[in-house]
Amino acid sequence: MDYALELRYQALVKSLSADFGPHIDLQVILFLIGVEELGQGYRKFKKHEKTDLMHVAVCTVLEPYGYYKYEGNDADNWPHYTLVKELPPLDEDQQQALMKEAVLEYFEHHGHSTKHIQP
């Protein structure tokens, strides 16, 4: 694994832990990104909505890499994406590295904002 990437990622986790508690992992970070992108603030989400939020987050962070394209929001204001190109075959470590890099880019591009999310 890329040591510099892991150091940057751990710094992000530490920063988010200050606001959201000590049990922050990649899945939690993706959930937070999904809530942020939905823009409706934190509320109690149904199970299927949590899955949808994770999907929104994955599409959002991988969009700059050319894998997804934002299509717009539906009538309930949920963002929708289209798959542009398939992800290459990745082993678990490569997939984790790609997602960590994409999450870091997201937070760096968005000024580490979590304005819509309140613990």
Secondary structure, DSSP 8 states (H G I E B T S, - for coil): --HHHHHHHHHHHHHHHHHH-S---HHHHHHHHHHHHHTS------HHHHHHHHHHHHHHHHGGGTSEEEEEE-TT--EEEEE-S------HHHHHHHHHHHHHHHHHHTTT--TT---
